[in-house]
Amino acid sequence: MSLVENMLAAPKGIQEHDEYHERLLRAVKRAAAGELTERQMECVELFYGKSIKEKEIAEILGIRPPTVCRHLAKARRRLRRVLEYYI
């Protein structure tokens, strides 16, 4: 299961996604695939998917911590803009 699918997984006890949940999942996948740069996606996956702190992400990726913060901020803005359109 991808990071996006994990973030939007149906709550425990619910077997299937409802229509809204499915639409949201598709929108987030499109947004991530079409709007985020490879570096932004790496930062998002490490920060949100693996709960790694920005300083550690910077060390892993060989960039400075402020750069990680910028990548995350831009990724959030891009995803928010796309999701507002789809939802």
N, CA, C and O atoms as a printed pandas DataFrame, in Angstrom:
     atom_number atom_name residue_name chain_id  residue_number  x_coord  y_coord  z_coord
0              1         N          MET        A               1    0.853   -1.180    0.000
1              2        CA          MET        A               1    0.000    0.000    0.000
2              3         C          MET        A               1    0.895    1.238    0.000
3              4         O          MET        A               1    1.865    1.300    0.756
4              5         N          SER        A               2    0.582    2.213   -0.832
5              6        CA          SER        A               2    1.393    3.415   -0.933
6              7         C          SER        A               2    1.129    4.349    0.234
7              8         O          SER        A               2    0.180    4.161    0.995
8              9         N          LEU        A               3    1.974    5.352    0.363
9             10        CA          LEU        A               3    1.812    6.351    1.409
10            11         C          LEU        A               3    0.442    6.997    1.338
11            12         O          LEU        A               3   -0.233    7.145    2.357
12            13         N          VAL        A               4    0.032    7.379    0.149
13            14        CA          VAL        A               4   -1.261    8.036   -0.036
14            15         C          VAL        A               4   -2.387    7.108    0.402
15            16         O          VAL        A               4   -3.309    7.535    1.096
16            17         N          GLU        A               5   -2.317    5.855    0.004
17            18        CA          GLU        A               5   -3.358    4.905    0.393
18            19         C          GLU        A               5   -3.371    4.703    1.902
19            20         O          GLU        A               5   -4.441    4.569    2.497
20            21         N          ASN        A               6   -2.203    4.679    2.525
21            22        CA          ASN        A               6   -2.143    4.544    3.982
22            23         C          ASN        A               6   -2.778    5.747    4.667
23            24         O          ASN        A               6   -3.512    5.599    5.643
24            25         N          MET        A               7   -2.488    6.945    4.145
25            26        CA          MET        A               7   -3.031    8.157    4.743
26            27         C          MET        A               7   -4.555    8.183    4.667
27            28         O          MET        A               7   -5.219    8.697    5.567
28            29         N          LEU        A               8   -5.102    7.629    3.592
29            30        CA          LEU        A               8   -6.534    7.717    3.357
30            31         C          LEU        A               8   -7.257    6.396    3.572
31            32         O          LEU        A               8   -8.403    6.242    3.152
32            33         N          ALA        A               9   -6.605    5.453    4.214
33            34        CA          ALA        A               9   -7.222    4.144    4.425
34            35         C          ALA        A               9   -8.516    4.301    5.223
35            36         O          ALA        A               9   -8.638    5.164    6.092
36            37         N          ALA        A              10   -9.457    3.451    4.901
37            38        CA          ALA        A              10  -10.729    3.468    5.619
38            39         C          ALA        A              10  -10.475    3.143    7.086
39            40         O          ALA        A              10   -9.587    2.348    7.396
40            41         N          PRO        A              11  -11.233    3.741    7.984
41            42        CA          PRO        A              11  -11.072    3.442    9.403
42            43         C          PRO        A              11  -11.256    1.951    9.673
43            44         O          PRO        A              11  -11.965    1.260    8.942
44            45         N          LYS        A              12  -10.610    1.467   10.733
45            46        CA          LYS        A              12  -10.720    0.052   11.088
46            47         C          LYS        A              12  -12.188   -0.326   11.264
47            48         O          LYS        A              12  -12.990    0.434   11.807
48            49         N          GLY        A              13  -12.505   -1.510   10.791
49            50        CA          GLY        A              13  -13.874   -1.993   10.912
50            51         C          GLY        A              13  -14.713   -1.709    9.678
51            52         O          GLY        A              13  -15.797   -2.272    9.521
52            53         N          ILE        A              14  -14.226   -0.848    8.809
53            54        CA          ILE        A              14  -14.954   -0.550    7.575
54            55         C          ILE        A              14  -14.293   -1.340    6.462
55            56         O          ILE        A              14  -13.098   -1.186    6.208
56            57         N          GLN        A              15  -15.064   -2.183    5.802
57            58        CA          GLN        A              15  -14.524   -3.070    4.787
58            59         C          GLN        A              15  -14.158   -2.343    3.493
59            60         O          GLN        A              15  -13.106   -2.606    2.911
60            61         N          GLU        A              16  -15.003   -1.447    3.050
61            62        CA          GLU        A              16  -14.796   -0.783    1.778
62            63         C          GLU        A              16  -14.864    0.719    1.952
63            64         O          GLU        A              16  -15.459    1.232    2.899
64            65         N          HIS        A              17  -14.238    1.411    1.012
65            66        CA          HIS        A              17  -14.313    2.867    1.007
66            67         C          HIS        A              17  -15.664    3.299    0.465
67            68         O          HIS        A              17  -16.222    2.647   -0.417
68            69         N          ASP        A              18  -16.185    4.388    0.988
69            70        CA          ASP        A              18  -17.389    4.940    0.394
70            71         C          ASP        A              18  -16.986    5.769   -0.829
71            72         O          ASP        A              18  -15.798    5.938   -1.104
72            73         N          GLU        A              19  -17.951    6.271   -1.540
73            74        CA          GLU        A              19  -17.681    7.001   -2.784
74            75         C          GLU        A              19  -16.798    8.222   -2.537
75            76         O          GLU        A              19  -15.873    8.477   -3.308
76            77         N          TYR        A              20  -17.065    8.973   -1.483
77            78        CA          TYR        A              20  -16.277   10.165   -1.165
78            79         C          TYR        A              20  -14.823    9.783   -0.908
79            80         O          TYR        A              20  -13.903   10.429   -1.411
80            81         N          HIS        A              21  -14.627    8.736   -0.127
81            82        CA          HIS        A              21  -13.284    8.287    0.217
82            83         C          HIS        A              21  -12.528    7.852   -1.042
83            84         O          HIS        A              21  -11.346    8.164   -1.186
84            85         N          GLU        A              22  -13.180    7.152   -1.933
85            86        CA          GLU        A              22  -12.557    6.722   -3.187
86            87         C          GLU        A              22  -12.180    7.919   -4.049
87            88         O          GLU        A              22  -11.096    7.950   -4.631
88            89         N          ARG        A              23  -13.064    8.901   -4.131
89            90        CA          ARG        A              23  -12.799   10.101   -4.924
90            91         C          ARG        A              23  -11.620   10.877   -4.343
91            92         O          ARG        A              23  -10.781   11.388   -5.086
92            93         N          LEU        A              24  -11.558   10.963   -3.031
93            94        CA          LEU        A              24  -10.458   11.642   -2.364
94            95         C          LEU        A              24   -9.138   10.928   -2.636
95            96         O          LEU        A              24   -8.132   11.575   -2.926
96            97         N          LEU        A              25   -9.134    9.625   -2.547
97            98        CA          LEU        A              25   -7.926    8.840   -2.802
98            99         C          LEU        A              25   -7.431    9.048   -4.225
99           100         O          LEU        A              25   -6.233    9.238   -4.438
100          101         N          ARG        A              26   -8.329    9.017   -5.198
101          102        CA          ARG        A              26   -7.940    9.236   -6.595
102          103         C          ARG        A              26   -7.363   10.646   -6.787
103          104         O          ARG        A              26   -6.373   10.822   -7.497
104          105         N          ALA        A              27   -7.980   11.634   -6.159
105          106        CA          ALA        A              27   -7.521   13.014   -6.295
106          107         C          ALA        A              27   -6.130   13.194   -5.700
107          108         O          ALA        A              27   -5.289   13.871   -6.292
108          109         N          VAL        A              28   -5.880   12.605   -4.555
109          110        CA          VAL        A              28   -4.569   12.728   -3.928
110          111         C          VAL        A              28   -3.508   12.030   -4.778
111          112         O          VAL        A              28   -2.404   12.552   -4.939
112          113         N          LYS        A              29   -3.827   10.870   -5.316
113          114        CA          LYS        A              29   -2.868   10.165   -6.178
114          115         C          LYS        A              29   -2.529   10.998   -7.405
115          116         O          LYS        A              29   -1.360   11.118   -7.770
116          117         N          ARG        A              30   -3.545   11.574   -8.044
117          118        CA          ARG        A              30   -3.308   12.421   -9.220
118          119         C          ARG        A              30   -2.471   13.630   -8.843
119          120         O          ARG        A              30   -1.537   14.001   -9.555
120          121         N          ALA        A              31   -2.811   14.233   -7.727
121          122        CA          ALA        A              31   -2.091   15.422   -7.285
122          123         C          ALA        A              31   -0.627   15.097   -7.024
123          124         O          ALA        A              31    0.261   15.829   -7.462
124          125         N          ALA        A              32   -0.375   14.022   -6.324
125          126        CA          ALA        A              32    0.999   13.656   -5.997
126          127         C          ALA        A              32    1.783   13.314   -7.252
127          128         O          ALA        A              32    2.933   13.726   -7.400
128          129         N          ALA        A              33    1.174   12.572   -8.145
129          130        CA          ALA        A              33    1.875   12.140   -9.358
130          131         C          ALA        A              33    2.120   13.300  -10.315
131          132         O          ALA        A              33    3.180   13.378  -10.936
132          133         N          GLY        A              34    1.163   14.189  -10.436
133          134        CA          GLY        A              34    1.270   15.236  -11.438
134          135         C          GLY        A              34    1.781   16.567  -10.949
135          136         O          GLY        A              34    2.174   17.405  -11.761
136          137         N          GLU        A              35    1.789   16.788   -9.663
137          138        CA          GLU        A              35    2.114   18.106   -9.145
138          139         C          GLU        A              35    3.416   18.174   -8.359
139          140         O          GLU        A              35    4.041   19.233   -8.309
140          141         N          LEU        A              36    3.835   17.091   -7.754
141          142        CA          LEU        A              36    5.021   17.139   -6.907
142          143         C          LEU        A              36    6.266   16.749   -7.680
143          144         O          LEU        A              36    6.248   15.835   -8.505
144          145         N          THR        A              37    7.345   17.458   -7.398
145          146        CA          THR        A              37    8.621   17.066   -7.964
146          147         C          THR        A              37    9.093   15.801   -7.254
147          148         O          THR        A              37    8.559   15.427   -6.209
148          149         N          GLU        A              38   10.081   15.161   -7.822
149          150        CA          GLU        A              38   10.611   13.940   -7.200
150          151         C          GLU        A              38   11.137   14.243   -5.794
151          152         O          GLU        A              38   10.915   13.460   -4.871
152          153         N          ARG        A              39   11.826   15.361   -5.628
153          154        CA          ARG        A              39   12.386   15.727   -4.321
154          155         C          ARG        A              39   11.276   16.027   -3.311
155          156         O          ARG        A              39   11.366   15.634   -2.148
156          157         N          GLN        A              40   10.235   16.721   -3.761
157          158        CA          GLN        A              40    9.108   16.997   -2.866
158          159         C          GLN        A              40    8.466   15.702   -2.412
159          160         O          GLN        A              40    8.132   15.551   -1.237
160          161         N          MET        A              41    8.290   14.761   -3.337
161          162        CA          MET        A              41    7.683   13.482   -2.995
162          163         C          MET        A              41    8.550   12.722   -1.996
163          164         O          MET        A              41    8.032   12.107   -1.064
164          165         N          GLU        A              42    9.867   12.762   -2.189
165          166        CA          GLU        A              42   10.775   12.108   -1.241
166          167         C          GLU        A              42   10.603   12.694    0.154
167          168         O          GLU        A              42   10.509   11.961    1.138
168          169         N          CYS        A              43   10.563   14.018    0.230
169          170        CA          CYS        A              43   10.409   14.681    1.526
170          171         C          CYS        A              43    9.066   14.332    2.167
171          172         O          CYS        A              43    9.004   14.059    3.365
172          173         N          VAL        A              44    8.005   14.340    1.383
173          174        CA          VAL        A              44    6.675   14.009    1.902
174          175         C          VAL        A              44    6.637   12.578    2.412
175          176         O          VAL        A              44    6.111   12.319    3.494
176          177         N          GLU        A              45    7.190   11.648    1.645
177          178        CA          GLU        A              45    7.173   10.242    2.057
178          179         C          GLU        A              45    7.972   10.027    3.336
179          180         O          GLU        A              45    7.543    9.281    4.216
180          181         N          LEU        A              46    9.133   10.677    3.448
181          182        CA          LEU        A              46    9.940   10.511    4.649
182          183         C          LEU        A              46    9.297   11.184    5.856
183          184         O          LEU        A              46    9.280   10.621    6.950
184          185         N          PHE        A              47    8.770   12.390    5.655
185          186        CA          PHE        A              47    8.197   13.155    6.767
186          187         C          PHE        A              47    6.866   12.573    7.243
187          188         O          PHE        A              47    6.678   12.321    8.433
188          189         N          TYR        A              48    5.954   12.364    6.311
189          190        CA          TYR        A              48    4.622   11.886    6.693
190          191         C          TYR        A              48    4.527   10.367    6.724
191          192         O          TYR        A              48    3.836    9.803    7.572
192          193         N          GLY        A              49    5.210    9.712    5.814
193          194        CA          GLY        A              49    5.107    8.265    5.738
194          195         C          GLY        A              49    5.947    7.529    6.757
195          196         O          GLY        A              49    5.549    6.478    7.261
196          197         N          LYS        A              50    7.113    8.082    7.060
197          198        CA          LYS        A              50    8.020    7.394    7.976
198          199         C          LYS        A              50    8.285    8.174    9.252
199          200         O          LYS        A              50    9.067    7.737   10.096
200          201         N          SER        A              51    7.644    9.321    9.399
201          202        CA          SER        A              51    7.761   10.162   10.603
202          203         C          SER        A              51    9.201   10.540   10.923
203          204         O          SER        A              51    9.608   10.551   12.084
204          205         N          ILE        A              52    9.962   10.848    9.886
205          206        CA          ILE        A              52   11.349   11.269   10.076
206          207         C          ILE        A              52   11.370   12.790   10.165
207          208         O          ILE        A              52   10.699   13.473    9.392
208          209         N          LYS        A              53   12.142   13.314   11.108
209          210        CA          LYS        A              53   12.216   14.761   11.311
210          211         C          LYS        A              53   12.966   15.438   10.168
211          212         O          LYS        A              53   13.767   14.815    9.471
212          213         N          GLU        A              54   12.687   16.721    9.995
213          214        CA          GLU        A              54   13.249   17.481    8.879
214          215         C          GLU        A              54   14.777   17.446    8.870
215          216         O          GLU        A              54   15.386   17.302    7.810
216          217         N          LYS        A              55   15.395   17.575   10.034
217          218        CA          LYS        A              55   16.858   17.562   10.110
218          219         C          LYS        A              55   17.410   16.223    9.609
219          220         O          LYS        A              55   18.405   16.190    8.885
220          221         N          GLU        A              56   16.763   15.128    9.994
221          222        CA          GLU        A              56   17.202   13.807    9.552
222          223         C          GLU        A              56   16.974   13.623    8.050
223          224         O          GLU        A              56   17.793   13.014    7.362
224          225         N          ILE        A              57   15.867   14.150    7.552
225          226        CA          ILE        A              57   15.596   14.074    6.109
226          227         C          ILE        A              57   16.697   14.798    5.352
227          228         O          ILE        A              57   17.181   14.317    4.328
228          229         N          ALA        A              58   17.088   15.952    5.861
229          230        CA          ALA        A              58   18.154   16.719    5.221
230          231         C          ALA        A              58   19.432   15.899    5.142
231          232         O          ALA        A              58   20.112   15.903    4.115
232          233         N          GLU        A              59   19.759   15.207    6.206
233          234        CA          GLU        A              59   20.971   14.373    6.211
234          235         C          GLU        A              59   20.844   13.223    5.216
235          236         O          GLU        A              59   21.789   12.921    4.487
236          237         N          ILE        A              60   19.687   12.589    5.187
237          238        CA          ILE        A              60   19.464   11.463    4.274
238          239         C          ILE        A              60   19.593   11.902    2.821
239          240         O          ILE        A              60   20.211   11.215    2.007
240          241         N          LEU        A              61   19.002   13.058    2.501
241          242        CA          LEU        A              61   18.965   13.527    1.117
242          243         C          LEU        A              61   20.160   14.392    0.733
243          244         O          LEU        A              61   20.330   14.737   -0.436
244          245         N          GLY        A              62   20.983   14.740    1.709
245          246        CA          GLY        A              62   22.155   15.563    1.419
246          247         C          GLY        A              62   21.828   17.000    1.097
247          248         O          GLY        A              62   22.499   17.634    0.283
248          249         N          ILE        A              63   20.782   17.521    1.746
249          250        CA          ILE        A              63   20.395   18.922    1.554
250          251         C          ILE        A              63   20.280   19.579    2.926
251          252         O          ILE        A              63   20.372   18.902    3.950
252          253         N          ARG        A              64   20.083   20.882    2.948
253          254        CA          ARG        A              64   19.986   21.613    4.214
254          255         C          ARG        A              64   18.559   21.535    4.770
255          256         O          ARG        A              64   17.604   21.422    4.001
256          257         N          PRO        A              65   18.407   21.594    6.100
257          258        CA          PRO        A              65   17.072   21.539    6.704
258          259         C          PRO        A              65   16.098   22.597    6.186
259          260         O          PRO        A              65   14.926   22.281    5.981
260          261         N          PRO        A              66   16.540   23.857    5.965
261          262        CA          PRO        A              66   15.584   24.831    5.411
262          263         C          PRO        A              66   15.056   24.423    4.031
263          264         O          PRO        A              66   13.922   24.743    3.672
264          265         N          THR        A              67   15.884   23.719    3.272
265          266        CA          THR        A              67   15.455   23.254    1.959
266          267         C          THR        A              67   14.374   22.194    2.101
267          268         O          THR        A              67   13.419   22.173    1.325
268          269         N          VAL        A              68   14.516   21.323    3.078
269          270        CA          VAL        A              68   13.482   20.317    3.357
270          271         C          VAL        A              68   12.178   21.022    3.716
271          272         O          VAL        A              68   11.111   20.647    3.228
272          273         N          CYS        A              69   12.262   22.033    4.562
273          274        CA          CYS        A              69   11.056   22.787    4.953
274          275         C          CYS        A              69   10.381   23.405    3.733
275          276         O          CYS        A              69    9.156   23.377    3.620
276          277         N          ARG        A              70   11.175   23.962    2.822
277          278        CA          ARG        A              70   10.604   24.560    1.606
278          279         C          ARG        A              70    9.936   23.510    0.728
279          280         O          ARG        A              70    8.847   23.736    0.201
280          281         N          HIS        A              71   10.593   22.354    0.572
281          282        CA          HIS        A              71   10.002   21.284   -0.235
282          283         C          HIS        A              71    8.671   20.835    0.359
283          284         O          HIS        A              71    7.705   20.633   -0.376
284          285         N          LEU        A              72    8.609   20.678    1.667
285          286        CA          LEU        A              72    7.367   20.250    2.317
286          287         C          LEU        A              72    6.278   21.310    2.179
287          288         O          LEU        A              72    5.122   20.984    1.912
288          289         N          ALA        A              73    6.645   22.571    2.359
289          290        CA          ALA        A              73    5.666   23.655    2.248
290          291         C          ALA        A              73    5.105   23.739    0.825
291          292         O          ALA        A              73    3.897   23.881    0.639
292          293         N          LYS        A              74    5.984   23.652   -0.174
293          294        CA          LYS        A              74    5.518   23.702   -1.557
294          295         C          LYS        A              74    4.644   22.496   -1.887
295          296         O          LYS        A              74    3.641   22.629   -2.589
296          297         N          ALA        A              75    5.017   21.330   -1.387
297          298        CA          ALA        A              75    4.221   20.120   -1.629
298          299         C          ALA        A              75    2.832   20.272   -1.027
299          300         O          ALA        A              75    1.838   19.934   -1.671
300          301         N          ARG        A              76    2.751   20.777    0.198
301          302        CA          ARG        A              76    1.439   20.980    0.838
302          303         C          ARG        A              76    0.587   21.962    0.051
303          304         O          ARG        A              76   -0.606   21.734   -0.151
304          305         N          ARG        A              77    1.209   23.071   -0.401
305          306        CA          ARG        A              77    0.451   24.064   -1.187
306          307         C          ARG        A              77   -0.058   23.459   -2.484
307          308         O          ARG        A              77   -1.219   23.650   -2.847
308          309         N          ARG        A              78    0.800   22.735   -3.181
309          310        CA          ARG        A              78    0.383   22.120   -4.456
310          311         C          ARG        A              78   -0.727   21.104   -4.246
311          312         O          ARG        A              78   -1.706   21.091   -4.992
312          313         N          LEU        A              79   -0.582   20.252   -3.238
313          314        CA          LEU        A              79   -1.616   19.247   -2.977
314          315         C          LEU        A              79   -2.925   19.908   -2.568
315          316         O          LEU        A              79   -3.996   19.482   -2.999
316          317         N          ARG        A              80   -2.846   20.938   -1.744
317          318        CA          ARG        A              80   -4.059   21.638   -1.309
318          319         C          ARG        A              80   -4.783   22.247   -2.505
319          320         O          ARG        A              80   -6.005   22.146   -2.613
320          321         N          ARG        A              81   -4.020   22.883   -3.408
321          322        CA          ARG        A              81   -4.614   23.523   -4.585
322          323         C          ARG        A              81   -5.314   22.486   -5.470
323          324         O          ARG        A              81   -6.441   22.705   -5.914
324          325         N          VAL        A              82   -4.655   21.377   -5.720
325          326        CA          VAL        A              82   -5.242   20.344   -6.566
326          327         C          VAL        A              82   -6.456   19.714   -5.902
327          328         O          VAL        A              82   -7.473   19.481   -6.556
328          329         N          LEU        A              83   -6.357   19.439   -4.613
329          330        CA          LEU        A              83   -7.474   18.807   -3.912
330          331         C          LEU        A              83   -8.688   19.727   -3.849
331          332         O          LEU        A              83   -9.822   19.252   -3.920
332          333         N          GLU        A              84   -8.474   21.024   -3.719
333          334        CA          GLU        A              84   -9.603   21.958   -3.722
334          335         C          GLU        A              84  -10.346   21.881   -5.049
335          336         O          GLU        A              84  -11.568   22.027   -5.091
336          337         N          TYR        A              85   -9.621   21.656   -6.116
337          338        CA          TYR        A              85  -10.238   21.543   -7.432
338          339         C          TYR        A              85  -11.068   20.251   -7.549
339          340         O          TYR        A              85  -12.181   20.280   -8.075
340          341         N          TYR        A              86  -10.543   19.144   -7.073
341          342        CA          TYR        A              86  -11.195   17.858   -7.223
342          343         C          TYR        A              86  -12.314   17.620   -6.217
343          344         O          TYR        A              86  -13.235   16.847   -6.480
344          345         N          ILE        A              87  -12.235   18.276   -5.078
345          346        CA          ILE        A              87  -13.205   17.925   -4.022
346          347         C          ILE        A              87  -14.205   19.025   -3.794
347          348         O          ILE        A              87  -15.086   18.893   -2.945
